[in-house]
Amino acid sequence: MVKRGQFEAVYPITVSTEEIDDLKNSIPNNRFANNNEKFYPKLQRLLKDKVREHIQNPITYNILSDKGSDSGEMILRYIENAGMINTRIIDAFNRLNNN
């Protein structure tokens, strides 16, 4: 479901694992990549493209929140247990916490 302000509409938006893999593979393997080359902005563009298929007006707002805490809450609605999180992600956070 895509929400904007007090308006709410339901669009059948699907992102396949292949599309996610394509996004990940398109990210430069470089820690100095531009912000628009990183995963989250690319995902934002993909979702906007998918929403544009269902509406006529231009999208002038973000589909995903730019706030990390909002994004975390959204993700937690879909993660039922720690086993659903890739071990590489868990390892990365463990390294961040230990530095």
C-alpha positions as CSV (number, residue, x, y, z in Angstrom):
1,M,0.0,0.0,0.0
2,V,1.3,3.4,-0.9
3,K,0.3,6.3,1.4
4,R,0.7,10.0,1.0
5,G,-0.5,12.5,3.6
6,Q,-4.2,12.0,4.3
7,F,-4.7,10.4,0.9
8,E,-4.4,6.7,0.7
9,A,-4.6,4.4,-2.3
10,V,-3.8,0.7,-2.9
11,Y,-1.7,-0.3,-5.8
12,P,-0.4,-3.8,-6.6
13,I,3.3,-3.1,-6.2
14,T,5.6,-6.1,-6.4
15,V,9.4,-6.1,-6.2
16,S,11.0,-9.4,-7.2
17,T,14.2,-10.8,-5.7
18,E,15.7,-10.5,-9.2
19,E,15.0,-6.8,-9.1
20,I,16.6,-6.5,-5.7
21,D,19.6,-8.5,-6.9
22,D,19.9,-6.2,-10.0
23,L,19.8,-3.1,-7.7
24,K,22.5,-4.6,-5.4
25,N,24.7,-5.6,-8.4
26,S,24.4,-2.1,-9.9
27,I,25.9,-0.5,-6.8
28,P,29.6,0.4,-7.2
29,N,31.9,-1.6,-5.0
30,N,33.3,1.6,-3.6
31,R,32.7,3.2,-0.3
32,F,32.9,6.6,-1.9
33,A,29.9,6.0,-4.2
34,N,27.5,8.9,-4.8
35,N,24.4,8.9,-2.6
36,N,22.2,8.3,-5.7
37,E,24.3,5.2,-6.5
38,K,23.5,3.5,-3.2
39,F,20.8,0.9,-2.6
40,Y,18.1,3.0,-0.8
41,P,17.9,5.8,-3.4
42,K,17.8,3.1,-6.2
43,L,15.0,1.3,-4.4
44,Q,13.1,4.6,-4.0
45,R,13.4,5.1,-7.8
46,L,12.3,1.6,-8.6
47,L,9.2,2.0,-6.3
48,K,8.4,5.3,-7.9
49,D,8.6,3.8,-11.3
50,K,6.2,1.0,-10.3
51,V,3.7,3.5,-8.7
52,R,3.8,5.7,-11.9
53,E,2.4,2.7,-13.8
54,H,-0.9,3.2,-11.8
55,I,-1.2,7.0,-11.6
56,Q,-1.3,9.9,-14.0
57,N,0.0,12.7,-11.9
58,P,3.8,13.1,-11.3
59,I,5.2,11.8,-8.0
60,T,6.7,14.7,-6.2
61,Y,7.2,13.0,-2.8
62,N,9.2,10.0,-1.5
63,I,7.6,6.6,-1.5
64,L,9.9,5.5,1.3
65,S,10.7,7.5,4.4
66,D,14.1,9.2,4.5
67,K,14.2,8.6,8.2
68,G,16.0,5.5,9.2
69,S,13.8,4.8,12.2
70,D,10.6,4.9,10.0
71,S,12.3,2.5,7.5
72,G,13.3,0.2,10.4
73,E,9.7,0.1,11.7
74,M,8.5,-0.7,8.2
75,I,11.0,-3.5,7.8
76,L,10.1,-5.0,11.2
77,R,6.5,-5.5,10.0
78,Y,7.9,-8.1,7.6
79,I,10.6,-9.8,9.6
80,E,9.1,-12.4,11.9
81,N,12.4,-13.8,13.4
82,A,16.1,-13.3,13.2
83,G,16.5,-16.3,10.9
84,M,15.0,-14.1,8.2
85,I,18.0,-11.7,8.3
86,N,20.9,-12.6,6.1
87,T,23.9,-13.5,8.2
88,R,26.1,-11.0,6.3
89,I,23.9,-8.2,7.5
90,I,24.1,-9.5,11.1
91,D,27.9,-9.8,10.8
92,A,28.1,-6.2,9.5
93,F,26.2,-4.8,12.4
94,N,28.2,-6.8,14.8
95,R,31.4,-5.3,13.4
96,L,29.9,-1.8,13.5
97,N,29.0,-2.3,17.2
98,N,32.5,-3.6,18.1
99,N,34.4,-0.6,16.6
